[in-house]
Amino acid sequence: MISVSANPVSVTRPGPPPTAPLPAASQYGERADRRRQQAELIKKAQDKRTEAAKPGSALKKRFWKDVHVQTEQDGAHAVQLDTRPVRNAMTKSPLRIPSSKPQLATAIALEWDLLTSAQQALRAHLIPLTSIASRAYDLALQDAAAAKSAPRPESTTPQSSTTIRDDIIKTLLPYLDTDTLLCWAPPPPKDADSTLQAVPSLRGLQIDTAEPIISYLTSSIWPGVHLDPGLDSGSIIPAQQPAETRDIVRGWLAGLGAWELVGLERA
């Protein structure tokens, strides 16, 4: 038997590698879209949790839908946010408007109906009538309490507590000296040009405007009171009114009702 040896053929050039399998184009696009949607949902959920954790997030929403005025059994008016009453910012008690002021209650309800978030209710300039009514209501309560606890004529116990009324009067009295109604421009110089003398001076215009108002005040509001011009001497520092005038005006302020006094304070 003859044996024949095999002669292997040497491989000198390898073949190209097989190509990698590729997913179908539609399958890849659907997977990418699905992952993108999942990422967006996760991000929205994280944002909501972060927003809910912030302390002021609840104030950015308006928690009431309807605003209306409700009349109580005693005739007083209360502004309702759905079923919740508008409250005094200081005392947290329900704000009550006197029965004689239904228009004010309606105006306050309109203020709250125009708000778009609870956070806006913390800004007094957005609810000015609510702020005025709250202060007047506090003053009325304080006046009523002071009237009940007033000392008897024979009592010698001093009363040293400072009230809201005292603070308002103390704030308003300085305006008696600096009101623009009493601050006139100095008279024109005597040697002024003849053309300037023919034109009404600023002082003359101020006097023509102020005199009718001053006449009404000194005849109907404060009879017999004399009001001196604050800048009549040409100084930039207004002169004080006479002590008698200040005492009369102080007494007039002390006699005003709570709502009228607060209205004058905010005027």
C-alpha positions as CSV (number, residue, x, y, z in Angstrom):
1,M,0.0,0.0,0.0
2,I,1.4,3.3,-1.1
3,S,1.1,6.3,1.3
4,V,0.9,9.8,0.0
5,S,1.6,12.8,2.3
6,A,-0.7,15.8,2.1
7,N,0.7,19.1,1.2
8,P,-1.3,21.9,2.9
9,V,-1.7,25.2,1.0
10,S,-0.6,28.2,3.0
11,V,-3.1,31.0,3.5
12,T,-1.4,34.3,2.9
13,R,-4.4,36.8,2.8
14,P,-7.3,36.5,5.3
15,G,-10.8,37.3,4.1
16,P,-12.9,40.4,5.3
17,P,-14.6,40.2,8.7
18,P,-18.3,39.7,8.6
19,T,-20.5,42.8,8.9
20,A,-22.2,43.5,12.2
21,P,-25.9,42.9,12.3
22,L,-27.9,46.2,12.3
23,P,-31.4,46.6,13.7
24,A,-34.2,47.7,11.4
25,A,-34.5,51.5,11.1
26,S,-38.1,51.5,12.3
27,Q,-37.2,49.5,15.4
28,Y,-34.3,51.8,16.4
29,G,-36.5,54.9,16.0
30,E,-39.3,53.6,18.2
31,R,-36.9,52.6,20.9
32,A,-35.2,56.0,20.9
33,D,-38.6,57.8,21.1
34,R,-39.8,55.5,23.9
35,R,-36.6,56.3,25.9
36,R,-37.0,60.0,25.2
37,Q,-40.6,60.0,26.5
38,Q,-39.6,58.1,29.6
39,A,-36.8,60.6,30.3
40,E,-39.3,63.5,29.9
41,L,-41.8,61.9,32.3
42,I,-39.1,61.3,34.9
43,K,-37.9,64.9,34.6
44,K,-41.5,66.2,35.0
45,A,-42.1,64.1,38.1
46,Q,-38.8,65.3,39.6
47,D,-39.7,68.9,38.9
48,K,-43.1,68.5,40.6
49,R,-41.6,66.9,43.7
50,T,-39.0,69.7,43.9
51,E,-41.7,72.4,43.4
52,A,-43.9,70.8,46.0
53,A,-41.0,70.8,48.5
54,K,-40.6,74.6,48.2
55,P,-42.2,76.5,51.1
56,G,-43.9,79.1,49.0
57,S,-45.3,76.9,46.2
58,A,-48.8,76.8,47.6
59,L,-49.0,80.6,47.6
60,K,-48.6,80.7,43.8
61,K,-52.1,79.3,43.4
62,R,-55.5,80.8,44.0
63,F,-57.3,78.5,46.4
64,W,-60.7,80.2,45.9
65,K,-63.0,80.3,42.9
66,D,-65.9,82.5,43.9
67,V,-65.9,85.8,45.8
68,H,-69.1,87.3,47.2
69,V,-70.4,89.5,50.0
70,Q,-72.3,87.9,52.8
71,T,-74.6,89.9,55.2
72,E,-74.5,88.8,58.8
73,Q,-77.4,88.7,61.2
74,D,-76.4,92.0,62.8
75,G,-76.2,93.7,59.4
76,A,-72.4,93.7,59.1
77,H,-70.9,92.6,55.8
78,A,-68.2,89.9,55.3
79,V,-66.3,89.1,52.1
80,Q,-66.3,85.3,51.5
81,L,-63.7,83.4,49.4
82,D,-66.0,80.5,48.6
83,T,-66.8,79.6,52.2
84,R,-63.8,81.2,53.9
85,P,-64.0,84.8,55.2
86,V,-61.4,87.4,54.4
87,R,-59.4,87.8,57.6
88,N,-57.6,90.7,59.2
89,A,-53.9,90.4,58.4
90,M,-52.9,91.4,62.0
91,T,-55.5,89.7,64.2
92,K,-56.5,86.8,61.9
93,S,-60.1,87.4,62.8
94,P,-62.8,87.7,60.1
95,L,-63.0,91.1,58.6
96,R,-66.4,92.8,59.2
97,I,-67.6,95.8,57.3
98,P,-70.2,98.0,59.0
99,S,-73.8,97.8,57.6
100,S,-73.6,101.4,56.5
101,K,-70.8,100.7,54.0
102,P,-72.1,98.0,51.6
103,Q,-70.2,99.7,48.7
104,L,-66.9,99.2,50.5
105,A,-67.6,95.5,51.0
106,T,-68.4,95.2,47.3
107,A,-65.1,97.0,46.4
108,I,-63.1,94.7,48.7
109,A,-64.7,91.6,47.1
110,L,-63.7,93.0,43.7
111,E,-60.1,93.4,44.9
112,W,-59.9,89.7,45.9
113,D,-61.6,88.6,42.7
114,L,-58.9,90.3,40.7
115,L,-56.1,88.4,42.4
116,T,-54.6,85.5,40.6
117,S,-52.7,83.9,43.5
118,A,-52.7,83.8,47.3
119,Q,-49.2,85.3,47.2
120,Q,-50.6,88.5,45.9
121,A,-52.8,88.9,49.0
122,L,-49.6,89.4,51.0
123,R,-48.9,92.6,49.1
124,A,-50.8,95.5,50.7
125,H,-50.7,97.7,47.5
126,L,-52.7,95.1,45.6
127,I,-55.5,95.1,48.2
128,P,-55.5,98.7,49.5
129,L,-59.1,98.8,50.6
130,T,-58.7,95.6,52.5
131,S,-55.7,97.1,54.3
132,I,-57.7,100.3,55.2
133,A,-60.7,98.3,56.4
134,S,-58.5,96.1,58.5
135,R,-56.9,99.1,60.3
136,A,-60.2,100.9,60.7
137,Y,-61.8,97.7,62.2
138,D,-58.9,97.3,64.6
139,L,-59.3,101.0,65.6
140,A,-63.0,100.6,66.1
141,L,-62.5,97.6,68.4
142,Q,-59.9,99.5,70.3
143,D,-62.1,102.5,70.7
144,A,-64.9,100.3,72.0
145,A,-62.7,98.6,74.5
146,A,-61.3,102.0,75.6
147,A,-64.8,103.3,76.1
148,K,-65.7,100.3,78.3
149,S,-62.6,100.6,80.4
150,A,-62.6,104.4,80.7
151,P,-61.8,105.5,84.3
152,R,-64.5,107.0,86.3
153,P,-64.3,110.8,87.1
154,E,-63.3,110.1,90.7
155,S,-60.6,107.7,89.7
156,T,-57.0,108.9,90.0
157,T,-55.3,105.9,88.2
158,P,-53.3,107.2,85.2
159,Q,-53.9,105.8,81.8
160,S,-50.6,105.6,79.9
161,S,-51.3,103.1,77.1
162,T,-50.7,104.4,73.5
163,T,-53.6,103.6,71.2
164,I,-53.8,103.4,67.4
165,R,-55.8,106.7,67.4
166,D,-52.9,108.4,69.3
167,D,-50.4,107.1,66.7
168,I,-52.5,108.3,63.8
169,I,-53.0,111.8,65.2
170,K,-49.3,112.1,66.0
171,T,-48.6,111.2,62.4
172,L,-51.1,113.6,60.8
173,L,-50.5,116.7,62.8
174,P,-47.1,117.6,61.2
175,Y,-48.9,117.8,57.8
176,L,-50.7,120.9,59.2
177,D,-47.4,122.7,58.8
178,T,-46.1,121.2,55.5
179,D,-49.3,120.8,53.4
180,T,-48.8,122.2,49.9
181,L,-52.0,124.2,50.3
182,L,-50.1,126.5,52.8
183,C,-46.6,126.5,51.1
184,W,-46.5,129.4,48.7
185,A,-43.7,130.6,46.5
186,P,-42.0,133.9,47.6
187,P,-43.4,137.1,46.1
188,P,-41.7,138.4,43.0
189,P,-39.0,141.0,43.5
190,K,-40.1,144.7,43.4
191,D,-37.6,145.5,40.7
192,A,-38.8,142.7,38.4
193,D,-39.1,143.3,34.7
194,S,-42.4,144.9,33.7
195,T,-43.1,142.1,31.2
196,L,-42.8,139.6,34.1
197,Q,-45.1,141.7,36.3
198,A,-47.8,141.5,33.6
199,V,-47.8,137.7,33.9
200,P,-49.6,136.1,36.9
201,S,-46.9,135.0,39.4
202,L,-46.7,131.4,40.8
203,R,-47.5,132.8,44.2
204,G,-50.7,134.5,42.9
205,L,-51.9,131.3,41.3
206,Q,-51.2,129.4,44.5
207,I,-53.2,131.9,46.6
208,D,-56.1,132.0,44.1
209,T,-56.3,128.2,44.4
210,A,-55.8,127.9,48.2
211,E,-57.9,130.8,49.5
212,P,-61.4,129.2,48.7
213,I,-60.3,125.9,50.4
214,I,-58.8,127.7,53.4
215,S,-61.9,129.8,53.7
216,Y,-64.1,126.6,53.8
217,L,-61.9,125.0,56.4
218,T,-61.8,128.0,58.7
219,S,-65.6,128.6,58.5
220,S,-67.1,125.1,58.3
221,I,-64.6,122.6,59.6
222,W,-62.6,124.5,62.1
223,P,-64.6,127.7,62.8
224,G,-62.5,130.6,63.9
225,V,-59.1,128.9,63.2
226,H,-56.4,131.0,61.5
227,L,-54.1,129.2,59.1
228,D,-50.7,130.8,58.4
229,P,-48.8,130.2,55.1
230,G,-46.0,127.8,55.9
231,L,-43.3,129.4,53.6
232,D,-44.5,133.0,53.6
233,S,-41.2,134.3,54.9
234,G,-39.2,132.9,52.0
235,S,-37.6,130.2,54.1
236,I,-37.4,126.6,52.9
237,I,-38.3,125.4,56.4
238,P,-42.1,125.6,57.0
239,A,-43.2,127.6,60.0
240,Q,-45.4,125.9,62.6
241,Q,-49.0,126.8,63.0
242,P,-50.0,128.6,66.2
243,A,-50.5,126.3,69.3
244,E,-54.2,127.2,69.5
245,T,-54.7,126.1,65.9
246,R,-52.9,122.8,66.5
247,D,-54.9,122.1,69.6
248,I,-58.2,122.7,67.8
249,V,-57.2,120.4,64.9
250,R,-56.0,117.8,67.3
251,G,-59.3,117.8,69.0
252,W,-61.1,117.6,65.7
253,L,-59.0,114.5,64.7
254,A,-59.7,112.9,68.1
255,G,-63.4,113.3,67.5
256,L,-63.5,111.6,64.1
257,G,-64.9,108.1,63.8
258,A,-62.6,105.1,63.3
259,W,-63.3,104.7,59.6
260,E,-63.1,108.4,58.8
261,L,-59.8,108.8,60.7
262,V,-58.1,105.9,58.9
263,G,-59.4,107.1,55.6
264,L,-57.8,110.5,56.3
265,E,-54.6,108.8,57.3
266,R,-54.3,106.9,54.0
267,A,-55.5,109.9,51.9
